[in-house]
Amino acid sequence: MTVTATLKVVLRELPPTHEHDGVVSMTLENEPKGLPKGATLANTPLQLHCAAKQWRTACTRAEQIREQGAPPLLIVEAHVGVQDRGLVAIVKGIQVVEGKQPAEKTATG
């Protein structure tokens, strides 16, 4: 049986990127959390690649949301696989939405 593996990643901040030949690349640190008891997975960096135009459009939308006073969230859907012993993902789509405002800290005392 064959499957097509996809991955959804929520970015709460923009990671460092570099662009080459119309592709924006970034390395995300994958820290497995919430695994079932007794299960372990190694921390494995995720190389994420996106068309430069698509990334710039998402960043522009994120900046517009930030200017309105809300934190932007980038919901990234990507094809994922293994290449050179690491995880690699190629972006299918990016949805940019408003995140929740951080709760205001109140003074106690």
Biopython code that builds the backbone (N, CA, C, O; Angstrom):
import numpy as np
from Bio.PDB.StructureBuilder import StructureBuilder

atoms = [
    (1, "MET", "N", (0.849, -1.177, 0.000)),
    (1, "MET", "CA", (0.000, 0.000, 0.000)),
    (1, "MET", "C", (0.895, 1.241, 0.000)),
    (1, "MET", "O", (1.869, 1.304, 0.750)),
    (2, "THR", "N", (0.573, 2.208, -0.824)),
    (2, "THR", "CA", (1.324, 3.457, -0.840)),
    (2, "THR", "C", (0.478, 4.562, -0.226)),
    (2, "THR", "O", (-0.751, 4.538, -0.295)),
    (3, "VAL", "N", (1.145, 5.510, 0.364)),
    (3, "VAL", "CA", (0.459, 6.653, 0.967)),
    (3, "VAL", "C", (1.167, 7.934, 0.536)),
    (3, "VAL", "O", (2.339, 7.919, 0.160)),
    (4, "THR", "N", (0.447, 9.014, 0.599)),
    (4, "THR", "CA", (1.032, 10.323, 0.381)),
    (4, "THR", "C", (1.073, 11.010, 1.733)),
    (4, "THR", "O", (0.034, 11.237, 2.353)),
    (5, "ALA", "N", (2.263, 11.339, 2.187)),
    (5, "ALA", "CA", (2.420, 11.951, 3.501)),
    (5, "ALA", "C", (2.401, 13.469, 3.366)),
    (5, "ALA", "O", (3.127, 14.051, 2.560)),
    (6, "THR", "N", (1.554, 14.091, 4.173)),
    (6, "THR", "CA", (1.525, 15.547, 4.247)),
    (6, "THR", "C", (1.668, 15.945, 5.705)),
    (6, "THR", "O", (1.466, 15.140, 6.615)),
    (7, "LEU", "N", (2.014, 17.179, 5.900)),
    (7, "LEU", "CA", (2.306, 17.691, 7.229)),
    (7, "LEU", "C", (1.707, 19.076, 7.345)),
    (7, "LEU", "O", (1.755, 19.860, 6.397)),
    (8, "LYS", "N", (1.142, 19.383, 8.505)),
    (8, "LYS", "CA", (0.696, 20.744, 8.791)),
    (8, "LYS", "C", (1.550, 21.298, 9.906)),
    (8, "LYS", "O", (1.765, 20.653, 10.932)),
    (9, "VAL", "N", (2.033, 22.513, 9.683)),
    (9, "VAL", "CA", (2.889, 23.190, 10.653)),
    (9, "VAL", "C", (2.293, 24.562, 10.903)),
    (9, "VAL", "O", (1.904, 25.250, 9.959)),
    (10, "VAL", "N", (2.214, 24.969, 12.164)),
    (10, "VAL", "CA", (1.755, 26.312, 12.504)),
    (10, "VAL", "C", (2.962, 27.121, 12.946)),
    (10, "VAL", "O", (3.627, 26.791, 13.928)),
    (11, "LEU", "N", (3.233, 28.187, 12.203)),
    (11, "LEU", "CA", (4.346, 29.076, 12.539)),
    (11, "LEU", "C", (3.784, 30.306, 13.239)),
    (11, "LEU", "O", (2.962, 31.027, 12.674)),
    (12, "ARG", "N", (4.223, 30.540, 14.457)),
    (12, "ARG", "CA", (3.785, 31.701, 15.234)),
    (12, "ARG", "C", (4.729, 32.886, 15.038)),
    (12, "ARG", "O", (4.408, 34.017, 15.403)),
    (13, "GLU", "N", (5.880, 32.615, 14.465)),
    (13, "GLU", "CA", (6.834, 33.672, 14.126)),
    (13, "GLU", "C", (7.535, 33.234, 12.847)),
    (13, "GLU", "O", (7.558, 32.049, 12.517)),
    (14, "LEU", "N", (8.101, 34.188, 12.138)),
    (14, "LEU", "CA", (8.775, 33.875, 10.881)),
    (14, "LEU", "C", (10.196, 33.401, 11.174)),
    (14, "LEU", "O", (10.959, 34.093, 11.848)),
    (15, "PRO", "N", (10.548, 32.228, 10.669)),
    (15, "PRO", "CA", (11.891, 31.706, 10.903)),
    (15, "PRO", "C", (12.906, 32.359, 9.960)),
    (15, "PRO", "O", (12.524, 32.959, 8.955)),
    (16, "PRO", "N", (14.188, 32.244, 10.280)),
    (16, "PRO", "CA", (15.208, 32.707, 9.340)),
    (16, "PRO", "C", (15.102, 31.898, 8.043)),
    (16, "PRO", "O", (14.878, 30.688, 8.077)),
    (17, "THR", "N", (15.261, 32.567, 6.916)),
    (17, "THR", "CA", (15.137, 31.908, 5.610)),
    (17, "THR", "C", (16.303, 32.305, 4.717)),
    (17, "THR", "O", (17.020, 33.268, 4.987)),
    (18, "HIS", "N", (16.469, 31.542, 3.653)),
    (18, "HIS", "CA", (17.366, 31.953, 2.574)),
    (18, "HIS", "C", (16.712, 31.560, 1.257)),
    (18, "HIS", "O", (15.982, 30.572, 1.176)),
    (19, "GLU", "N", (16.991, 32.356, 0.222)),
    (19, "GLU", "CA", (16.358, 32.152, -1.073)),
    (19, "GLU", "C", (17.409, 31.819, -2.120)),
    (19, "GLU", "O", (18.486, 32.414, -2.155)),
    (20, "HIS", "N", (17.072, 30.856, -2.975)),
    (20, "HIS", "CA", (17.959, 30.465, -4.061)),
    (20, "HIS", "C", (17.112, 29.934, -5.212)),
    (20, "HIS", "O", (16.292, 29.035, -5.022)),
    (21, "ASP", "N", (17.308, 30.481, -6.383)),
    (21, "ASP", "CA", (16.599, 30.030, -7.592)),
    (21, "ASP", "C", (15.080, 30.000, -7.421)),
    (21, "ASP", "O", (14.427, 29.053, -7.859)),
    (22, "GLY", "N", (14.518, 31.028, -6.790)),
    (22, "GLY", "CA", (13.064, 31.125, -6.656)),
    (22, "GLY", "C", (12.450, 30.248, -5.585)),
    (22, "GLY", "O", (11.231, 30.089, -5.532)),
    (23, "VAL", "N", (13.297, 29.669, -4.719)),
    (23, "VAL", "CA", (12.804, 28.821, -3.629)),
    (23, "VAL", "C", (13.319, 29.379, -2.309)),
    (23, "VAL", "O", (14.512, 29.640, -2.158)),
    (24, "VAL", "N", (12.414, 29.558, -1.362)),
    (24, "VAL", "CA", (12.777, 29.983, -0.008)),
    (24, "VAL", "C", (12.909, 28.722, 0.834)),
    (24, "VAL", "O", (12.031, 27.860, 0.817)),
    (25, "SER", "N", (14.009, 28.620, 1.567)),
    (25, "SER", "CA", (14.257, 27.453, 2.417)),
    (25, "SER", "C", (14.465, 27.900, 3.849)),
    (25, "SER", "O", (14.981, 28.987, 4.112)),
    (26, "MET", "N", (14.056, 27.048, 4.764)),
    (26, "MET", "CA", (14.231, 27.313, 6.187)),
    (26, "MET", "C", (14.399, 25.980, 6.910)),
    (26, "MET", "O", (13.914, 24.947, 6.449)),
    (27, "THR", "N", (15.081, 26.014, 8.031)),
    (27, "THR", "CA", (15.244, 24.824, 8.857)),
    (27, "THR", "C", (14.469, 25.032, 10.142)),
    (27, "THR", "O", (14.694, 26.003, 10.864)),
    (28, "LEU", "N", (13.563, 24.123, 10.422)),
    (28, "LEU", "CA", (12.751, 24.177, 11.641)),
    (28, "LEU", "C", (13.195, 23.050, 12.559)),
    (28, "LEU", "O", (13.429, 21.929, 12.107)),
    (29, "GLU", "N", (13.308, 23.344, 13.827)),
    (29, "GLU", "CA", (13.680, 22.317, 14.803)),
    (29, "GLU", "C", (12.421, 21.555, 15.204)),
    (29, "GLU", "O", (11.436, 22.154, 15.638)),
    (30, "ASN", "N", (12.459, 20.262, 15.060)),
    (30, "ASN", "CA", (11.331, 19.402, 15.390)),
    (30, "ASN", "C", (11.593, 18.765, 16.749)),
    (30, "ASN", "O", (12.508, 17.955, 16.898)),
    (31, "GLU", "N", (10.790, 19.133, 17.730)),
    (31, "GLU", "CA", (10.941, 18.584, 19.074)),
    (31, "GLU", "C", (9.662, 17.815, 19.405)),
    (31, "GLU", "O", (8.661, 18.420, 19.790)),
    (32, "PRO", "N", (9.685, 16.477, 19.259)),
    (32, "PRO", "CA", (8.488, 15.683, 19.518)),
    (32, "PRO", "C", (7.988, 15.830, 20.959)),
    (32, "PRO", "O", (8.746, 15.634, 21.909)),
    (33, "LYS", "N", (6.722, 16.172, 21.106)),
    (33, "LYS", "CA", (6.096, 16.306, 22.429)),
    (33, "LYS", "C", (4.749, 15.600, 22.403)),
    (33, "LYS", "O", (4.154, 15.421, 21.340)),
    (34, "GLY", "N", (4.277, 15.204, 23.561)),
    (34, "GLY", "CA", (2.957, 14.599, 23.671)),
    (34, "GLY", "C", (2.865, 13.199, 23.093)),
    (34, "GLY", "O", (1.786, 12.765, 22.688)),
    (35, "LEU", "N", (3.971, 12.495, 23.052)),
    (35, "LEU", "CA", (3.974, 11.132, 22.523)),
    (35, "LEU", "C", (3.348, 10.170, 23.534)),
    (35, "LEU", "O", (3.347, 10.441, 24.735)),
    (36, "PRO", "N", (2.817, 9.053, 23.048)),
    (36, "PRO", "CA", (2.291, 8.046, 23.975)),
    (36, "PRO", "C", (3.392, 7.549, 24.909)),
    (36, "PRO", "O", (4.574, 7.562, 24.564)),
    (37, "LYS", "N", (2.987, 7.118, 26.080)),
    (37, "LYS", "CA", (3.935, 6.627, 27.077)),
    (37, "LYS", "C", (4.790, 5.519, 26.472)),
    (37, "LYS", "O", (4.282, 4.593, 25.839)),
    (38, "GLY", "N", (6.098, 5.634, 26.681)),
    (38, "GLY", "CA", (7.026, 4.629, 26.190)),
    (38, "GLY", "C", (7.495, 4.860, 24.760)),
    (38, "GLY", "O", (8.426, 4.190, 24.313)),
    (39, "ALA", "N", (6.881, 5.787, 24.026)),
    (39, "ALA", "CA", (7.284, 6.060, 22.646)),
    (39, "ALA", "C", (8.286, 7.204, 22.621)),
    (39, "ALA", "O", (8.158, 8.168, 23.376)),
    (40, "THR", "N", (9.263, 7.097, 21.767)),
    (40, "THR", "CA", (10.250, 8.168, 21.621)),
    (40, "THR", "C", (10.503, 8.417, 20.142)),
    (40, "THR", "O", (10.398, 7.513, 19.313)),
    (41, "LEU", "N", (10.834, 9.649, 19.835)),
    (41, "LEU", "CA", (11.274, 10.041, 18.504)),
    (41, "LEU", "C", (12.449, 10.995, 18.674)),
    (41, "LEU", "O", (12.452, 11.832, 19.576)),
    (42, "ALA", "N", (13.424, 10.866, 17.823)),
    (42, "ALA", "CA", (14.590, 11.748, 17.895)),
    (42, "ALA", "C", (14.221, 13.144, 17.401)),
    (42, "ALA", "O", (13.402, 13.294, 16.495)),
    (43, "ASN", "N", (14.832, 14.159, 18.001)),
    (43, "ASN", "CA", (14.711, 15.512, 17.478)),
    (43, "ASN", "C", (15.352, 15.511, 16.103)),
    (43, "ASN", "O", (16.525, 15.165, 15.966)),
    (44, "THR", "N", (14.601, 15.890, 15.091)),
    (44, "THR", "CA", (15.093, 15.882, 13.727)),
    (44, "THR", "C", (14.758, 17.199, 13.065)),
    (44, "THR", "O", (13.583, 17.559, 12.995)),
    (45, "PRO", "N", (15.747, 17.934, 12.574)),
    (45, "PRO", "CA", (15.438, 19.178, 11.883)),
    (45, "PRO", "C", (14.570, 18.914, 10.656)),
    (45, "PRO", "O", (14.699, 17.875, 10.008)),
    (46, "LEU", "N", (13.703, 19.843, 10.350)),
    (46, "LEU", "CA", (12.829, 19.761, 9.184)),
    (46, "LEU", "C", (13.244, 20.852, 8.211)),
    (46, "LEU", "O", (13.194, 22.036, 8.544)),
    (47, "GLN", "N", (13.652, 20.463, 7.017)),
    (47, "GLN", "CA", (13.977, 21.416, 5.963)),
    (47, "GLN", "C", (12.676, 21.715, 5.214)),
    (47, "GLN", "O", (12.082, 20.821, 4.612)),
    (48, "LEU", "N", (12.241, 22.963, 5.254)),
    (48, "LEU", "CA", (10.995, 23.370, 4.615)),
    (48, "LEU", "C", (11.324, 24.246, 3.417)),
    (48, "LEU", "O", (12.061, 25.223, 3.545)),
    (49, "HIS", "N", (10.781, 23.901, 2.252)),
    (49, "HIS", "CA", (11.033, 24.630, 1.017)),
    (49, "HIS", "C", (9.715, 25.143, 0.454)),
    (49, "HIS", "O", (8.713, 24.428, 0.439)),
    (50, "CYS", "N", (9.728, 26.398, -0.011)),
    (50, "CYS", "CA", (8.515, 27.052, -0.483)),
    (50, "CYS", "C", (8.851, 27.921, -1.697)),
    (50, "CYS", "O", (9.933, 28.505, -1.760)),
    (51, "ALA", "N", (7.940, 28.008, -2.647)),
    (51, "ALA", "CA", (8.130, 28.927, -3.772)),
    (51, "ALA", "C", (8.250, 30.344, -3.216)),
    (51, "ALA", "O", (7.471, 30.744, -2.351)),
    (52, "ALA", "N", (9.224, 31.097, -3.713)),
    (52, "ALA", "CA", (9.504, 32.433, -3.181)),
    (52, "ALA", "C", (8.285, 33.344, -3.257)),
    (52, "ALA", "O", (8.003, 34.072, -2.306)),
    (53, "LYS", "N", (7.566, 33.316, -4.360)),
    (53, "LYS", "CA", (6.380, 34.178, -4.511)),
    (53, "LYS", "C", (5.330, 33.827, -3.455)),
    (53, "LYS", "O", (4.734, 34.717, -2.850)),
    (54, "GLN", "N", (5.110, 32.554, -3.239)),
    (54, "GLN", "CA", (4.135, 32.091, -2.248)),
    (54, "GLN", "C", (4.544, 32.539, -0.841)),
    (54, "GLN", "O", (3.697, 32.978, -0.063)),
    (55, "TRP", "N", (5.835, 32.432, -0.510)),
    (55, "TRP", "CA", (6.329, 32.835, 0.806)),
    (55, "TRP", "C", (6.183, 34.340, 1.004)),
    (55, "TRP", "O", (5.751, 34.791, 2.065)),
    (56, "ARG", "N", (6.547, 35.121, -0.024)),
    (56, "ARG", "CA", (6.434, 36.585, 0.083)),
    (56, "ARG", "C", (4.983, 37.011, 0.269)),
    (56, "ARG", "O", (4.701, 37.921, 1.050)),
    (57, "THR", "N", (4.065, 36.369, -0.434)),
    (57, "THR", "CA", (2.647, 36.686, -0.285)),
    (57, "THR", "C", (2.193, 36.414, 1.144)),
    (57, "THR", "O", (1.477, 37.224, 1.734)),
    (58, "ALA", "N", (2.605, 35.279, 1.703)),
    (58, "ALA", "CA", (2.235, 34.931, 3.083)),
    (58, "ALA", "C", (2.840, 35.924, 4.067)),
    (58, "ALA", "O", (2.174, 36.332, 5.018)),
    (59, "CYS", "N", (4.094, 36.319, 3.854)),
    (59, "CYS", "CA", (4.748, 37.275, 4.755)),
    (59, "CYS", "C", (4.072, 38.644, 4.688)),
    (59, "CYS", "O", (3.935, 39.317, 5.710)),
    (60, "THR", "N", (3.653, 39.059, 3.501)),
    (60, "THR", "CA", (2.938, 40.333, 3.344)),
    (60, "THR", "C", (1.635, 40.299, 4.110)),
    (60, "THR", "O", (1.301, 41.253, 4.812)),
    (61, "ARG", "N", (0.898, 39.212, 3.983)),
    (61, "ARG", "CA", (-0.381, 39.071, 4.706)),
    (61, "ARG", "C", (-0.131, 39.041, 6.216)),
    (61, "ARG", "O", (-0.893, 39.634, 6.979)),
    (62, "ALA", "N", (0.916, 38.364, 6.648)),
    (62, "ALA", "CA", (1.245, 38.307, 8.079)),
    (62, "ALA", "C", (1.546, 39.707, 8.611)),
    (62, "ALA", "O", (1.129, 40.055, 9.715)),
    (63, "GLU", "N", (2.262, 40.503, 7.836)),
    (63, "GLU", "CA", (2.590, 41.864, 8.254)),
    (63, "GLU", "C", (1.330, 42.725, 8.355)),
    (63, "GLU", "O", (1.215, 43.546, 9.265)),
    (64, "GLN", "N", (0.389, 42.545, 7.431)),
    (64, "GLN", "CA", (-0.872, 43.285, 7.482)),
    (64, "GLN", "C", (-1.640, 42.958, 8.763)),
    (64, "GLN", "O", (-2.203, 43.849, 9.399)),
    (65, "ILE", "N", (-1.659, 41.689, 9.136)),
    (65, "ILE", "CA", (-2.344, 41.267, 10.364)),
    (65, "ILE", "C", (-1.628, 41.856, 11.582)),
    (65, "ILE", "O", (-2.274, 42.329, 12.518)),
    (66, "ARG", "N", (-0.296, 41.825, 11.566)),
    (66, "ARG", "CA", (0.493, 42.371, 12.678)),
    (66, "ARG", "C", (0.224, 43.870, 12.829)),
    (66, "ARG", "O", (0.109, 44.363, 13.952)),
    (67, "GLU", "N", (0.123, 44.604, 11.712)),
    (67, "GLU", "CA", (-0.143, 46.041, 11.758)),
    (67, "GLU", "C", (-1.516, 46.354, 12.345)),
    (67, "GLU", "O", (-1.728, 47.444, 12.877)),
    (68, "GLN", "N", (-2.449, 45.408, 12.253)),
    (68, "GLN", "CA", (-3.783, 45.575, 12.834)),
    (68, "GLN", "C", (-3.790, 45.231, 14.317)),
    (68, "GLN", "O", (-4.828, 45.330, 14.971)),
    (69, "GLY", "N", (-2.652, 44.831, 14.847)),
    (69, "GLY", "CA", (-2.526, 44.565, 16.273)),
    (69, "GLY", "C", (-2.736, 43.133, 16.698)),
    (69, "GLY", "O", (-2.795, 42.845, 17.894)),
    (70, "ALA", "N", (-2.850, 42.230, 15.748)),
    (70, "ALA", "CA", (-3.052, 40.817, 16.092)),
    (70, "ALA", "C", (-1.804, 40.023, 15.699)),
    (70, "ALA", "O", (-1.121, 40.373, 14.737)),
    (71, "PRO", "N", (-1.510, 38.964, 16.439)),
    (71, "PRO", "CA", (-0.382, 38.124, 16.036)),
    (71, "PRO", "C", (-0.790, 37.217, 14.867)),
    (71, "PRO", "O", (-1.832, 36.565, 14.934)),
    (72, "PRO", "N", (0.011, 37.168, 13.805)),
    (72, "PRO", "CA", (-0.332, 36.288, 12.683)),
    (72, "PRO", "C", (0.103, 34.846, 12.939)),
    (72, "PRO", "O", (1.106, 34.591, 13.606)),
    (73, "LEU", "N", (-0.667, 33.924, 12.400)),
    (73, "LEU", "CA", (-0.314, 32.506, 12.400)),
    (73, "LEU", "C", (-0.232, 32.061, 10.951)),
    (73, "LEU", "O", (-1.140, 32.341, 10.169)),
    (74, "LEU", "N", (0.832, 31.377, 10.583)),
    (74, "LEU", "CA", (0.956, 30.810, 9.254)),
    (74, "LEU", "C", (0.724, 29.312, 9.369)),
    (74, "LEU", "O", (1.504, 28.602, 10.003)),
    (75, "ILE", "N", (-0.335, 28.842, 8.762)),
    (75, "ILE", "CA", (-0.648, 27.413, 8.763)),
    (75, "ILE", "C", (-0.139, 26.865, 7.432)),
    (75, "ILE", "O", (-0.684, 27.161, 6.369)),
    (76, "VAL", "N", (0.907, 26.069, 7.518)),
    (76, "VAL", "CA", (1.601, 25.575, 6.334)),
    (76, "VAL", "C", (1.257, 24.104, 6.133)),
    (76, "VAL", "O", (1.389, 23.294, 7.050)),
    (77, "GLU", "N", (0.814, 23.768, 4.920)),
    (77, "GLU", "CA", (0.585, 22.368, 4.568)),
    (77, "GLU", "C", (1.632, 21.987, 3.539)),
    (77, "GLU", "O", (1.841, 22.707, 2.562)),
    (78, "ALA", "N", (2.297, 20.847, 3.757)),
    (78, "ALA", "CA", (3.412, 20.468, 2.889)),
    (78, "ALA", "C", (3.475, 18.958, 2.696)),
    (78, "ALA", "O", (3.038, 18.177, 3.542)),
    (79, "HIS", "N", (4.039, 18.576, 1.546)),
    (79, "HIS", "CA", (4.390, 17.178, 1.305)),
    (79, "HIS", "C", (5.651, 16.912, 2.119)),
    (79, "HIS", "O", (6.527, 17.774, 2.193)),
    (80, "VAL", "N", (5.756, 15.755, 2.719)),
    (80, "VAL", "CA", (6.919, 15.463, 3.560)),
    (80, "VAL", "C", (7.517, 14.115, 3.194)),
    (80, "VAL", "O", (6.809, 13.174, 2.834)),
    (81, "GLY", "N", (8.840, 14.046, 3.297)),
    (81, "GLY", "CA", (9.546, 12.814, 3.021)),
    (81, "GLY", "C", (10.935, 12.877, 3.630)),
    (81, "GLY", "O", (11.280, 13.841, 4.313)),
    (82, "VAL", "N", (11.723, 11.853, 3.382)),
    (82, "VAL", "CA", (13.083, 11.786, 3.902)),
    (82, "VAL", "C", (14.034, 11.963, 2.726)),
    (82, "VAL", "O", (13.862, 11.370, 1.661)),
    (83, "GLN", "N", (15.044, 12.799, 2.955)),
    (83, "GLN", "CA", (16.061, 13.022, 1.931)),
    (83, "GLN", "C", (17.381, 13.259, 2.656)),
    (83, "GLN", "O", (17.448, 14.074, 3.576)),
    (84, "ASP", "N", (18.412, 12.562, 2.251)),
    (84, "ASP", "CA", (19.719, 12.684, 2.900)),
    (84, "ASP", "C", (19.616, 12.509, 4.411)),
    (84, "ASP", "O", (20.221, 13.270, 5.167)),
    (85, "ARG", "N", (18.861, 11.522, 4.849)),
    (85, "ARG", "CA", (18.702, 11.168, 6.271)),
    (85, "ARG", "C", (18.044, 12.256, 7.111)),
    (85, "ARG", "O", (18.208, 12.280, 8.331)),
    (86, "GLY", "N", (17.310, 13.147, 6.479)),
    (86, "GLY", "CA", (16.604, 14.188, 7.216)),
    (86, "GLY", "C", (15.198, 14.365, 6.666)),
    (86, "GLY", "O", (14.882, 13.893, 5.574)),
    (87, "LEU", "N", (14.368, 15.044, 7.427)),
    (87, "LEU", "CA", (13.010, 15.327, 6.991)),
    (87, "LEU", "C", (13.005, 16.544, 6.073)),
    (87, "LEU", "O", (13.618, 17.568, 6.376)),
    (88, "VAL", "N", (12.306, 16.417, 4.951)),
    (88, "VAL", "CA", (12.185, 17.512, 3.993)),
    (88, "VAL", "C", (10.709, 17.685, 3.676)),
    (88, "VAL", "O", (9.985, 16.708, 3.484)),
    (89, "ALA", "N", (10.269, 18.943, 3.624)),
    (89, "ALA", "CA", (8.879, 19.224, 3.293)),
    (89, "ALA", "C", (8.831, 20.282, 2.192)),
    (89, "ALA", "O", (9.590, 21.252, 2.212)),
    (90, "ILE", "N", (7.935, 20.081, 1.240)),
    (90, "ILE", "CA", (7.729, 21.029, 0.153)),
    (90, "ILE", "C", (6.315, 21.580, 0.309)),
    (90, "ILE", "O", (5.343, 20.824, 0.316)),
    (91, "VAL", "N", (6.210, 22.894, 0.434)),
    (91, "VAL", "CA", (4.944, 23.558, 0.746)),
    (91, "VAL", "C", (3.938, 23.403, -0.385)),
    (91, "VAL", "O", (4.243, 23.646, -1.553)),
    (92, "LYS", "N", (2.719, 22.989, -0.005)),
    (92, "LYS", "CA", (1.578, 22.953, -0.920)),
    (92, "LYS", "C", (0.802, 24.256, -0.817)),
    (92, "LYS", "O", (0.394, 24.828, -1.828)),
    (93, "GLY", "N", (0.601, 24.724, 0.420)),
    (93, "GLY", "CA", (-0.183, 25.933, 0.627)),
    (93, "GLY", "C", (0.098, 26.548, 1.982)),
    (93, "GLY", "O", (0.531, 25.873, 2.917)),
    (94, "ILE", "N", (-0.161, 27.858, 2.069)),
    (94, "ILE", "CA", (-0.002, 28.577, 3.330)),
    (94, "ILE", "C", (-1.258, 29.398, 3.569)),
    (94, "ILE", "O", (-1.673, 30.182, 2.716)),
    (95, "GLN", "N", (-1.852, 29.211, 4.729)),
    (95, "GLN", "CA", (-3.003, 30.008, 5.155)),
    (95, "GLN", "C", (-2.524, 30.924, 6.273)),
    (95, "GLN", "O", (-1.931, 30.464, 7.248)),
    (96, "VAL", "N", (-2.782, 32.224, 6.130)),
    (96, "VAL", "CA", (-2.369, 33.189, 7.147)),
    (96, "VAL", "C", (-3.623, 33.680, 7.855)),
    (96, "VAL", "O", (-4.536, 34.208, 7.219)),
    (97, "VAL", "N", (-3.667, 33.506, 9.179)),
    (97, "VAL", "CA", (-4.846, 33.878, 9.966)),
    (97, "VAL", "C", (-4.423, 34.680, 11.190)),
    (97, "VAL", "O", (-3.258, 34.679, 11.588)),
    (98, "GLU", "N", (-5.394, 35.359, 11.770)),
    (98, "GLU", "CA", (-5.143, 36.091, 13.014)),
    (98, "GLU", "C", (-5.082, 35.115, 14.172)),
    (98, "GLU", "O", (-5.951, 34.257, 14.330)),
    (99, "GLY", "N", (-4.044, 35.260, 14.979)),
    (99, "GLY", "CA", (-3.951, 34.468, 16.201)),
    (99, "GLY", "C", (-4.645, 35.202, 17.337)),
    (99, "GLY", "O", (-5.050, 36.356, 17.195)),
    (100, "LYS", "N", (-4.772, 34.526, 18.446)),
    (100, "LYS", "CA", (-5.365, 35.157, 19.626)),
    (100, "LYS", "C", (-4.388, 36.113, 20.256)),
    (100, "LYS", "O", (-3.180, 35.877, 20.267)),
    (101, "GLN", "N", (-4.925, 37.195, 20.780)),
    (101, "GLN", "CA", (-4.106, 38.154, 21.505)),
    (101, "GLN", "C", (-3.570, 37.494, 22.764)),
    (101, "GLN", "O", (-4.301, 36.758, 23.427)),
    (102, "PRO", "N", (-2.320, 37.736, 23.109)),
    (102, "PRO", "CA", (-1.820, 37.188, 24.375)),
    (102, "PRO", "C", (-2.604, 37.766, 25.541)),
    (102, "PRO", "O", (-2.997, 38.932, 25.522)),
    (103, "ALA", "N", (-2.825, 36.944, 26.548)),
    (103, "ALA", "CA", (-3.561, 37.426, 27.734)),
    (103, "ALA", "C", (-2.757, 38.523, 28.409)),
    (103, "ALA", "O", (-1.542, 38.414, 28.573)),
    (104, "GLU", "N", (-3.451, 39.571, 28.795)),
    (104, "GLU", "CA", (-2.781, 40.675, 29.480)),
    (104, "GLU", "C", (-2.436, 40.238, 30.901)),
    (104, "GLU", "O", (-3.234, 39.607, 31.594)),
    (105, "LYS", "N", (-1.232, 40.594, 31.303)),
    (105, "LYS", "CA", (-0.810, 40.282, 32.671)),
    (105, "LYS", "C", (-1.330, 41.357, 33.574)),
    (105, "LYS", "O", (-1.188, 42.547, 33.293)),
    (106, "THR", "N", (-1.932, 40.940, 34.658)),
    (106, "THR", "CA", (-2.446, 41.907, 35.623)),
    (106, "THR", "C", (-1.553, 41.909, 36.849)),
    (106, "THR", "O", (-1.001, 40.881, 37.239)),
    (107, "ALA", "N", (-1.427, 43.057, 37.433)),
    (107, "ALA", "CA", (-0.618, 43.182, 38.637)),
    (107, "ALA", "C", (-1.386, 42.575, 39.802)),
    (107, "ALA", "O", (-2.580, 42.824, 39.968)),
    (108, "THR", "N", (-0.700, 41.785, 40.599)),
    (108, "THR", "CA", (-1.318, 41.195, 41.775)),
    (108, "THR", "C", (-0.655, 41.783, 42.999)),
    (108, "THR", "O", (0.522, 42.143, 42.979)),
    (109, "GLY", "N", (-1.395, 41.869, 44.016)),
    (109, "GLY", "CA", (-0.745, 42.357, 45.219)),
    (109, "GLY", "C", (-1.640, 43.043, 46.087)),
    (109, "GLY", "O", (-1.232, 43.514, 47.149)),
]
sb = StructureBuilder()
sb.init_structure("model")
sb.init_model(0)
sb.init_chain("A")
sb.init_seg("    ")
for serial, (resi, resn, name, xyz) in enumerate(atoms, 1):
    if name == "N":
        sb.init_residue(resn, " ", resi, " ")
    sb.init_atom(name, np.array(xyz, "f"), 0.0, 1.0, " ", f" {name:<3s}", serial, name[0])
structure = sb.get_structure()
